Amino acid sequence: MGELTLGSWLFGLGSELDRRRRRASGTGSAAPPPEGRSPAAG
């Protein structure tokens, strides 16, 4: 469980950083959302 929790947390953190980067760059709509390939995001 520890590994899954840690992995999920790290993935969530990375996802948030990517979203902020895309928003700042204005390419959020250009790239597909990482949620599609992340079952633990929902």
N, C-alpha and C positions, 0 to 999 in steps of 0.2 A: 504493500500500500504506500509505503514511504516514497518509493521510486515513482509510482504513478502520480502521486500528489505533487512531488517536486517537478516532474516532467510537465504536468499540466500547468503548474504555476509558471514555470519558465516559458512554456509555449504561450500562455496568456500574456505574460509580460512582453515577450517579443512581438506578439500580435499588436498590442497597444502601441508599442514604439513604431512599428511599421505604419500603423494608421496615422499616427501623428506626422511621421515623415511624409507620407503621401499627401496628407492634407496641406502641409507646409509647401510641398512641391506643386500641388495642384494636379497630381496625376492619380488621384484616388479612383476616378471613374475609368482611367485607362487600364489599370490592372484589376484582375478579378479579386474578390474578397477572400481572405485567408480562411474565413469561416467555412467555406464550402469543403475544404479538405481537412477541417478540424472538428471531429465529432464531439470533442470535449469542450468546444467553445460555447456550445449552447447549454 
